[in-house]
Amino acid sequence: MVYRILKGLLAAVFRLVWRPTVTGVENIPRKGPLILASNHLSFVDSMVIPVCVPRQVVFLAKSDYFTGTGVKGTLMRAWFTFFGMIPVDRDDTRSAQASLDAALGVLRKDGAFGIYPEGTRSRDGLLYRGKTGVAWLALATGAPVVPVAVVGTEKLQPVGSRLPRLAKVEVHFGRPIEVRGRYEGVPAARARREVTDEIMTAIHAMSGQELAGRYNERSS
């Protein structure tokens, strides 16, 4: 109850200040395991998407966001904790498997899990090739995947900016992509690649981004 009230207040403030364009909310299943797969333009994507989704959605977050000091660190920790974000140490060599294990835990409890198939945010606005972890989760759990496209969030919180700015923001939710029963007998690697490419094609259709044609590499 407390979560719903506070989230409602945050969503109201977000709509009042930034007046986002949000489409396709009706495509989001209200119950059962769900994967939300989005492009990634800004740090604030993991804040914008949850307030637009009519159910709680969990994202992974850098462990650094939970250990900050001062007012900013306290507020950031409170925000990520409130939304149930899962801290992950990206410098740990086992972080990739730990991330998938954490996601499985959410989905097996019929939760909604948010993921960025590109792996890290795009700093040049291009849409990078998706990594197959999202497909592995969908195929392992049978959870539908709702493709998500955010537009303009890189202007809301530009890299290096401490505070959000006024900017035109759009959030689009596509039709669920069902994988259950579609890939029986298909080699696992091929199935994961095909599912991932289908998801990225849907994201591209909504975001209108130029395709990079390669994987994105995390900046140091």
Secondary structure, DSSP 8 states (H G I E B T S, - for coil): -HHHHHHHHHHHHHHHHH--EEE-GGGS-SSS-EEEEE----TTHHHHHHHHSSS-EEEEEEGGGGS--HHHHHHHHHHHHHTT-EEE-TTSTTHHHHHHHHHHHHHTTT-EEEE-TTSS--SSS-B----THHHHHHHHH---EEEEEEESHHHHS-TT-SS------EEEE---B--TTT-TTS-HHHHHHHHHHHHHHHHHHHH---B--S------
